[in-house]
Amino acid sequence: MTSTHNDTPNTAAGLPLVGFGTYLISDADAVAAVAAAIGAGYRHIDTAAGYYNEAGVGQGIRDGLSAAGLDRADVFVTTKLWPGNPAWGDAPKGYDETIAAFETSRAALRLDHVDLYLIHAPSGGSERVNEWRALVDLKEQGKARAIGVSNYTEAHIEEIRAAGLPMPEYNQIELHPWSQKPELLAFMAENGIAPIAYSSLVPLSTWRSEPGQASGKTAEMQAEGSDAGSPFKAMAAKYGVTEAQVLLRWGVQKGFAVLPKSLNPRRMRENMDLFGFVLDADDMALIETMDRGDGVAWATGDPRFMG
């Protein structure tokens, strides 16, 4: 989806390349944060049932659009199905439960449709295909303009193909220099599935540094982010930008949509300002050597292995 009001570059699939993430933003804080993000120029807002902030996000969207003189069509809204997880004593959702969960999200957001609906993780087990079948029907009904998955591996996506169902349009996955997933990205490219990156800023010392913001990031990783000799600090100095801008620019330069989150209006604007510089070939090659494999954003382990 594009908009005459939207000067943020888009991916080939129509999603704004820079979106606003809302994980760990409370329902109450989401109202002002999302409105401020729209005021700063964000035209993709990402939430999820599992973030417990859809009502606040929806109000923030309305407030932000009103203040900016924009219409609903000017913003791309993503939310996600929590599929259940038997390992947590949380029964997987079947077809009917998936439809009901979507309607609960839509009511909380107070939207007649969402632009993208994702299955949040592959933890639905034997119900994964039924969950996807429900998303296909929601798209056919016009309630979700596009559908996709999150944290899916090649095997999970092949299940969809084997069931004879349309393939996902997107897979939202943890992507940053320490978790690059080249094989999965190559598979997705071969199948026309666009990547959306989350947790792009993992290598920063400030990423999830506040109490209660758990992750799988190790003390060694935290120390490297704080090191004055960090390669990202050097790159930031070289280009005259922030470390966050370097990490986000790496993502968009690789063709990923990114979802930075900040409650600070200045940082919101900085995190969108990614198109006035280009990481040179040497820096891109150096970053290529930094891959450490699995993601660390989930304290319970890389969610690709939940199902």
Salt bridges, closest charged atoms under 4 A:
ASP46 OD1 - LYS80 NZ 2.66
ASP74 OD2 - HIS5 NE2 3.70
GLU103 OE1 - ARG106 NH2 2.76
GLU103 OE2 - LYS143 NZ 2.77
ASP112 OD1 - HIS113 ND1 2.72
ASP115 OD2 - ARG72 NH2 2.87
ASP115 OD1 - HIS113 NE2 3.69
GLU158 OE1 - ARG161 NE 2.73
GLU159 OE2 - ARG128 NH2 2.72
GLU169 OE2 - LYS139 NZ 3.00
GLU174 OE2 - HIS176 NE2 2.70
GLU224 OE1 - ARG292 NH2 2.53
GLU243 OE2 - LYS233 NZ 3.55
GLU270 OE2 - ARG266 NH1 2.86
GLU270 OE1 - ARG267 NH1 3.23
ASP280 OD2 - LYS238 NZ 2.61
ASP283 OD2 - LYS238 NZ 2.92
GLU288 OE1 - LYS254 NZ 3.63
ASP294 OD1 - ARG304 NH2 2.90
ASP302 OD2 - ARG304 NH2 3.09
